Amino acid sequence: MRLLIAAIGRARGKSRDGPEARLLAEYLKRLPWQVSLTELPQSRAATADQRKAEEAAALQRAVPAGHRRIVLDERGEDLGSAAIAAWLDRQRQDGGAAVAVLIGGPDGLEPGLAARADLRLAFGRQTWPHMLVRAMLAEQLYRAYTILENHPYHRA
């Protein structure tokens, strides 16, 4: 399976070498799937709606044709780890072995981008720091892999 994580915002300063970045790197290293991370700059437009529109366009450009799309959205589905693994497995079985996970900027996602996603996924209703979301996502992707491989990492 090929995975693309496309995120608005770049790791800077302490966050580049901080614990969240190390955790992200650790889970991505464990994952045998091909994973790439694309960081896109935040828009500097005057209004939140303009920023979301510009960021949505940048995220769309970052995703190659043929990728299924997951958007991280607090209004998305609150799926358990086994359900995320099952969704990824269905994509793999249906020939969609390429999945892009899109992480919006501080203002959130442009509604049209979220509506066009194959899956809107929530990590709860809370707001999380973007670097922590990346680490949480990487852990859930690794967990999905271990579930699909019947590895003992996941003990539900």
Secondary structure, 3 states (H helix, E strand, C coil): CEEEEEEECCCCHHHHHCHHHHHHHHHHHHCCCEEEEEEECCCCCCCHHHHHHHHHHHHHHHCCCCCEEEEEEEEEECCCHHHHHHHHHHHHHCCCCEEEEEECECCECCHHHHHCCCEEECCCCCCCCHHHHHHHHHHHHHHHHHHHCCCCCCCC
